[in-house]
Structures are given as structure tokens and as C-alpha cells.
Amino acid sequence: MFRIGVLSDTHGFFDSKIAEYFGQCDEIWHAGDIGDYNVILKLNLIAPVVAVFGNIDGTPIRSRYPGHQRQKREELDIWMTHIGGYPGNYDRRVKPEIFTNPPGLFISGHSHILKVIHDKKNGFLHINPGAAGRNGMHKVRTLVRFEVAQGRIGNLDVIELGTRSSAKIS
């Protein structure tokens, strides 16, 4: 069994409550718009980080992380990118691959809208963890945590950190 914590759109903000929720995770996956490399440094104190850059990320982050990560964990093919869309409305940059070589799990950020949707047409789960930062149009800051075992996702939790203004800064 492998535990993964997923977040996106921190925009340079790190809430110390993340450590509480991701403390038992084997890895933390950040789906872009990191905003400040210090966020990665703090996440790495909790668990190893797998990340992609987002549209707001500058050279320090883009030089360390790719635009796409595709890796296997416990036999599950996971693809993460920042701007990916969602079932029925995938971004043009991921559409060809989604249809010809679908992953078992597709993770994207960017919209600041939490979504966990089964793509029935392509046979995989899509997760957008919403936004963990304070910048954007979202009202509630969110994270997602789940387990992977033998190619299957289980024990998926949606975590609310609080409103954008009720952020605990560390």
C-alpha cells in the first residue's frame, strides 16, 4: 500500500495544517502553481515531493519540475499535469494522450475547483485537488489524500483546510 497526498495551486502559500494531513503519506504530489520554491522545501520535510510546474511558476520551479509527470505507484499508472481539464472537457494539450494511452489516474490543478470524477468513457479516475493557497476565486482551501494498492485507489479523503482567509501561516 502506498499513500499519496495531492495538492495544487498553493501560489507560494504553505499552511502548516498540511503536515497534519499528509504526515502519514509516502509521497506528496503537487499539481502546479507552486509559486515559491519554499513551499516545496516545507513539503519535503513531510514526505518526498513529485511536482509539475504551473502557469504562474517561474524559472526556479520550471528548471526543477516538468510540465507533466507520469509514473507508476503500486501498479497504478498516474499522470499529473497542471492544466489538464476534466472528463468531457480535456485541454487540447492532453487530449491525444488521454484517448490513445489513458492513465489509471489523471491529476490536474489550475481551476481551483475540487473534482473527483470517474471518466467512464476512458476508464480512469480524474482528481483536481482544488487549491491549497489563498489566491484565486475558490472559497475553501482543499487537499486530497488516498491510498494505492495493487493498481487500485482506496480510502480517498477530501480535506478542507478552511476558507482562504482562515489560513494558518507557518
N, C-alpha and C positions, 0 to 999 in steps of 0.2 A: 504494500500500500504506500502511496506517495501523496503527500498533502501539498496543495498549491493555494497560495493567496494571490488574488488578482486585483489590481487597481489601475486607474488611469487618471489622466488629467489632474495631476497634483499642482501643476503650474507653479512649482517652486515652493509649495507649502507641504510641511510634514506634520501630521497630527500624531502626538505621542501615543494615542489610543491604538494606533496601527500595531504597535508592538504587542499589545494585549491580544488582539485578534489573530495576528499572524505568528505569534510566538511558537506555536507547535508545527508550523509549516516547514516543509523540506525546501521549498523554493518560493520566491515571490516573483510574479510576472507583472511587469509594468507596461501597459499598452499605450505608452506615448504621452506627449505633452508633459514631460517630466519637469521642465522649467528651470531647474537648478541642479547641478550635479550633487550638491549636498544632500538632496533627497535620496539619491542612490546610496550614498555613503551611510546614511542612517538606516535605510532598509537592509543594507548588507550586514549591519550589526544584528539584525533579527534572523535573516536567512539569506542564502545566495540569491542574487537577482538575475532574472532574464528580462531583457527590456528591448523595446524598439523606440526609435525617435518619433516624435510627432511634429506637426506643422509649426509649432512655436519654438521647438528646440533648436538651439544654435550649434555652432561647431564643437564645443566641448562634449556635447552629448552625441551629436551625429558622428563624431570621429570614433566613438566607443561602441555605439549600437547601430545595428542595421535598421532598415525600414520594415523588414519582415523577419520573423523568427519562425522556423518550422522545425520542431523537434519531437521526439517520442519520449513518453514517460509511461512506464508500465504498459507497453504495447499500444498506447493511445497516441495517434498522430495529432499533434496540436500545432495550429498555425495562428500566429498573433501578428497583427499589424495595427497601425493607428486608425487610418481611415479605411474602413472595410465595408461599411453599410450593414445591412441585415437581410434576413430572408425576404425575397421578393423585391429587394432594392439594394443589391450589392453595388459597390463602387466599381467603376469601369476598370480600375487597376487590378482588381482581384477576380473579376467575373470569369475570365477564361479558365483560370486555375481552379476556381470553385467548382466549375462544371465538369472539367476534364480530370481533375485529381483532388476530389474533396477530402478534407481532413476529417478526423473524428470529432474534433472540437475546433471551432473558429472563434477567436477572441479579437475584438476591436474596441477602440475607445472613440474619442473625438466628439460624439454627440452630447455627452454629459447626461445621457438618458440611460438608466439602468434597464437592461433587457436580458432575459434568459429565454431563448426561443429555440424550439426544435425545428430545424429545417427538414420537413418531411420529404420534400422533393429530392433533396440531395443526401438525406440520411445522416445528418450530424447536428450537434448542439452548437448554437451560437450564444456567446456571452459578451455583453458590453457591461463592464462593472460600474458604469456611471462615472461620476467624478469624485475624487477624494480631496480635491483642493477647494479653495474659496472663490476662485474666479470663474465666471460663467453664469449661465442662466438657470442652472439647477438650484433647487431649494434645499435638498438634503444631500449630504456627502455620503457616498456609499463605497463598499468593498464587496468582493465575493470570495468565498473560500470553499474548496471542495477536495474530495479525495479521488484518486485514480487507482484502480486495481484491475489487473488483467484486462486492460483495454476499456474499462467501463468507468463512468463517472458516478460517484455516490456522495451522500452526505453534503450536498450543496447548501451553503448558507449565504443569504444576503444579509449584509451587515450595514446598519445605519450608524454613522458616526455622529450625526446631529446636523443641525442647519449650518449653512455657510458661515453664519455669524457666531455660532457657538463653538468654534474651533478651539481646541486646546493646543496651544503652540509649545513646541519644545525646541 
